[in-house]
Structures are given as structure tokens and as C-alpha cells.
């Protein structure tokens, strides 16, 4: 096990392993998303917030995925040896995942990538998440809670019934703010107003988000304007997940220079200041 130290919390990084996990449950949480719970003792259950796995999705009928599917960890518990994923059924890979039942097996490679960094001196942090981005940010909220960092979570969704993980954030003592497409409260202008109020009221030290480009642009602007720390977990197409194939290279700005980084290896979590709009 490797330990990475910085001005933020030292994080123990577990080398990835190919694990044959056993399905404990695979149930719908609403009409769009399923929650897959696996028994995956060993390296897999030591996944850190922001890391991901490459899943060898089963073939089903005409749905035959050629590559593994990258999926961020929704929960990992070393005490029970369990790992959870939250996923939306949208394509060949996830159609295969949907068919898995209890006691079947699934091959997962991980944990992979660089996760979030937390500074134990922070007093408050703000999370902004939409859709399956909540799967990546929910473990981050638990890590912040363990460090005694107060948390506000702005959760975005199309409708009330499609809102995910509100109870999980609330159970950590987080202030939860819901914004919805159906009532117009999820507009970028309203979210910016909410964030400015939260930052001013709580004295937020850091901003976090996942996936959505419009939310990433907003948080990057606010973090720069207010001098706050900021991190984003990027969603990107991947093949190997190990940095060898170069499929997931994106362009970032570091010290005024534009450089390529592999999202699967140097990320998927990056400093908001590095992300190009």
C-alpha cells in the first residue's frame, strides 16, 4: 500500500487488482438508476472517494460490450468487504449489468485513478452534484464528515422523483438543497445565487463537483473569484483505465501551459483551476 502525503490529508492508495466480486443485490432506486452491491474483499473495498473501477459487463442478447465500463465507487466498506455502484441503464454495458442477480459474479478492476484530496483544516465545503455525479460525490461527503468538516450539498435533478441520495447526505449532518428542472430552480443563475449565499453564510473553504460542464465552469469561476480550493471529478470515455492506451487524454492548463493528462491515471479528479472551459 502506497501513502501519498501533501498539505491535504495523507491518503493510503491501494494498488488495483482484478477481483471476481459476488452480487449481493442489484435493485432499482428510481425509474432511471440501479444500485449494485458487491462482495469484493481485498483491494476493491479500499477504494477512496473519487476513484473508479473498470467493470467487465456481462453480454446479454444483442448487447455485447467490447470494452470494460469505467464506473465510480458509490460506497466502499473495508469492514464488510462490500463495494457499491450507482448506474443508469443507457447502453450495451449497463444493459448487461441490469441483468445481474444475487450470487452471480462480476469481474472488476480497481480501484483506479486519483481521488479527492481533503484538508482537515477546512471548516466547510460545498458539493454540487447532478444525476449519477452523486455516485462520485457521496463517498466524498462521508470522508469530509469523518474529518469533522461541515458540508452543504446542492443536489440537482430533472424532478423530485429522480433526485438521488438526499437521505444519505442528510444522514451525515449535511445541509441539503434540492434544485429541480421541473420548477426551474436548477437554472444556472439560481444555482449561482444559492452558491454565493452559501459561501458567504458558511465561509466555505472548498467547492466540489462532478461531470456537468456547466456546473464545472460555474464552480471554477467562483473558486477563482473567491480564492477557494476546488476539485472536479471528470467523466471521460476510457478503455484500459490504467494509462497505457492514451484514449482518455484531455487538455489542461498548468502554470499557463496547456498540457495533456490522462483522465484515468492523473485523474479523474483534477483541480478546478486546471480544467479548460
N, C-alpha and C positions, 0 to 999 in steps of 0.2 A: 504493500500500500504506500503510495507516494503522498507527501504532505506539501501543499503549496502555501507559502506564507506571504503576506503583503500587509499593507496598512489596514486592510479589512480582515475579516475573520479568517483564520487558517482553516483550510478545507482539506479533508482527507479524500484523496482521489483514488478510487478503486479501479484497477486495470479491468478492461472489458473482458467478458467471457461469453461463449456461446452456450446458452442454457436451454435445456429442454424443460419448459415450465408446464405445470398441470393446471388446467382451467378449474377454478373453484366456482365461478359464476360469470355470466355474460348477459346482462339484463338491460332493458331499455330504461333510461332515466327520464326521457320525454319522447316526443314523436320524432326526434331527429338524432339523438345521441344514445349510445350504449356505453355501459361501464363494464370493462373486462377485468376480473380479479384473478390473478395467477399465483400459484405457489411456486416460488422461484428462489430457493435458498442459494446462498453463495454470493457472488459478486453482484448479481442483479438487484437484490433487495437493499444494497448500499448506495443506490442511485441518489445523487444530490439534486436539489431543486434546479431546474433548467436543463439537466441532462436528458438524453433520449436513448431509445433503443431502435434497432433495425429488426422488424418483425417479418418472419417468413410466413406470410399469409397463406392459408390453405387454398387450393384450387377448388372451385365449385362450378360444375356445369361448364358454361362458356366463359366463365370468369377465371382466367389463368394468368395471374400476375407474373411478369418476367423477373422483376426485381423485388427485393425486400422493401417494406414500407417504414420510413422513419416515423417514430411516434414519441412524443414527450411523456415523461412519467407523471401520472396524476397523483400517485402516492407510492412510497416505498417504505416498508417497515422491517428493519433488521431483526426485531424481536420475534415477529411471526414468520418472517421469510416471504412475505407477500409483496407483490408489485401490482399496481393498478394502472389502467389506461382508460381514457375517455375519448371516444372516437365517433365521428359522423360517417354514416354509411353513404359513400358517394361514388365509389369506383370499384375496379376489379379486386384490389387488395382488401378493402373494407367489406365488400360483399362476402368475401371468404371468411373474414373474421366474424361476421354476423352469424355464421352457421355453427360456430364452435359451441359445444355444450360441456357441461360438467364432466370432469375426468378425462377429457381429451387433452392432447398435448400441443404445445406451440413452441417453436424454436425462436428464441430472442437473443440478439447480440447486443451486449451493452454491460454497464452503462457507457455511453459515448458522449464526447463533446465536453465543452467548458460550460459550467453552470453559473449561477449568480454569485456575486460577492456581496457580503453584508458587513457593515461596520458596526460593531457592538456599541460604539459611542453615539450612534444615531438615536434620536428620541422619537422620531415619527417618520413613516414612509407612506407613500400613496401609490396604489396599484390601479391601473386602468386596463380592463380586460373585456374582450367581446368573444362570444361563441366559444370555440374549442380552445382559444387562448387561455381560458380559465384553467384548463388542464395543466398548463405550464406554470401558472402563477399561484395556484392553490398551495403547492408544496413550499413555495417561497414565503407565503403568509405564515405557514406553520414554523418555518425556520426563524422568521422575524419574531414571532410570538415567543419562541424558546429563548430568544435573546432579550426579551423584555421591551422590544420596540413596538410602540403604538402604531396602529395601522388603519388607514381608510381605504376601502375598496370601492371603486366606481365600476359597476358591472353593467355591461351593455348587451342588449338582445333585441330581436325583432318584436317580441311580445312577452307578456308576463309568463305565459306557459312555456316559453322556450328559454327562460332565464335559468342559468345553471349555478350550482354551488353556493347559493346565497347563505344557506344554513351552515355550510362548512366554514365560511369566512366569519359569520356571526358567532359561531361557537368558540372562535379564537379571541373574542372580545373586540373584533374589528367593527368600526363604523361602516355600514354597508349602504351605498347609494345606488339605486337602480335607475337606469335610463333606457327608454324603450323607443323603438321606431314607431309603434302604433299610436303613441301620443305625442310624438315629435320631440320628446325630451332627450333623445340620443343625437340631436344635431350637434355638429362640431362647435357651433357658437355656444350652445348651452353647456356642453362638457367643459369648454374653456372657462366659462364663468364659474362653474362648480369648482374646477381645479384651483382657480385663483382664490376663491373663498376658502377652500380647504388649506391651501398653502399658507395663507395669511392667518387663519384661525389657529392651525395646529403647529405652524412653524416646521413644515415638512423638510426633512433633510435630503430625501431622495425620491425619484419618480421611476416607476417600472411599468412596462407594457409588453405585449406580445402580438406579433403577426400583422395587425392592421396598419397599413401605411399611413393612413390619415391620422391615426392616433399617435403613431411614431413621430410624424412631423410636428404635431402639436406639442408633445412632451419634449421633443428636442428643443423647440423654440422656448418653451417655458423654463426648462432646466438651464439653458444658456442665459436667458434673461435674468433669472433669479439666482444664478450661481449654485445650482443644486446638482448633486450626483444624479445620474440617470443611466438605466440599463434597459436593453430591449432584447427579447428572445426572437430571433428571426425564423420565419418559415421559409423553407427552400427545398427544391427537389434535390434528392440525393440518390446515390447508387451504393457505393461501398460503405459510407458512413465512417470511414477510417482515414480519410485524407489522401488516399492514393489515386483515385480516378480523376480528381480535379473537376468533377461535374458541378459542384456547388460553389465554385469561386464567385465572389461578388467583390465590388469595388468599394473601398472605404477611404476616408481621409484621415491621415495621421500626421500631425505636425506640419500641416499644409501640403502634404504629398498624397497623391491618390495611389493606393496600393491594393493588390488583390489579396483576399484572405479566403480560406476555405471555411464555409459556414459549419461544416460538420466537425472540424478539428479546432480551429481558432475560435469558433463559436460553439453552439448557436447563440450564446449570449454575448452582446457587444455593448460597449459604452455608447450611449446615445449620441455623443459628440462626434463619433467616428462615422455614423451612418449617413450616407448621402441621401438627399431628398429626391 
